[in-house]
Amino acid sequence: MKTMAVRWMIHSEKDFYSEVERLKLRQSVLALKRKWTMVTGQDAIGYSPAKKTYFYTLGDSLYEMESNDKKEEDINRGTQKILLKEFKWIYNRIFKRIEDLTGKKVKLYNGLTVPGFHISQVPIQYSPSYYHQDRSILMYRPDVDMNTVYSVLLLIEKPKNGAWLDYLDKDGNKCVKNYHYGQFNMWKSTMFHKIGGFYTMPGEQRITLQCHYCTDPKDNKTIMVYF
């Protein structure tokens, strides 16, 4: 199995956030545990009846909503207000970086979800995910051009076994992109990928901050961000 990321598929930058900032994010996520949503059974990515998988999200994710046939009015706006207040500083930094990379104005996708967190906090010894593309945006905004959709991830906490992204390169070869603290990670959402490093043991956690962005199909001049 290859372990070197294909540059044109995955973009990573070091020193995007400090260790002090990482711990601040971790503390805030744990303090908001009452707002976590369990994703279980048929809701889990790659669910198998023989593998009772569950994890949590902080904030409404489009992929979770799609799995439950939820509509925009089902989004928990109260939780969104909390996230926008608590994590405004890191959201603004992410938006600024996307703006620098794209040369376009960046803002939240009106009416949809805000960036959120993916949390694994129970003993899991296998990866429940399957190779997929992040296409959930089409369920809510079918006019979006998937060629403009990208996924963003920041690692907040990892288990001892590590955390990474499993993905397929343009030739269908299996590859691995290891996540490291402080990194800004971004990839094209049409790339086939799945969760790697999902293996958590008792007392361990895997926490990531995640969001997606696309070009606004209405004007082609604005980048819209969502979870």
Salt bridges, closest charged atoms under 4 A:
GLU13 OE2 - HIS11 NE2 2.61
GLU13 OE1 - ARG97 NE 2.71
GLU19 OE2 - ARG22 NH2 2.68
GLU21 OE2 - ARG93 NH2 2.75
GLU72 OE2 - ARG141 NH1 2.58
ASP100 OD1 - LYS96 NZ 2.98
ASP100 OD2 - ARG97 NH1 3.54
ASP134 OD1 - HIS132 NE2 3.39
ASP134 OD2 - HIS193 NE2 3.21
ASP134 OD2 - HIS212 NE2 3.22
GLU157 OE1 - ARG26 NE 2.69
ASP169 OD2 - LYS2 NZ 3.42
